[in-house]
């Protein structure tokens, strides 16, 4: 880009485009930020509601699985969480192929 003696202000088209794109990125980040979960020691945990949605099971079914010690979980205070890797192992261990 050749250098000119033009003064670039906030009303300059390139600056306005930059700010518009920055606003768009900020809005996109705000939309995805609630779904970002930092790992704990490299492990990712999900809550009861999310596991219920992913497995298409009622939350009460997950409760029954926990009561029967069928599914691995952690209870912290009143919150139940699941280690994604442990759930994946559990699913693989209980996989039955079609006939």
NORQUI-V86003 format. One record per helix or strand of 3 or more residues. SS is the DSSP state (h for helix, s for strand). FROM is the first residue (numbers start at 1). LEN is the number of residues. If there is no record, write none. Layout:
BEGIN
ss=SS from=FROM len=LEN
ss=SS from=FROM len=LEN
END
This chain:
BEGIN
ss=h from=13 len=21
ss=s from=45 len=3
ss=h from=48 len=8
ss=h from=59 len=9
ss=s from=74 len=3
ss=s from=79 len=5
ss=h from=84 len=10
END
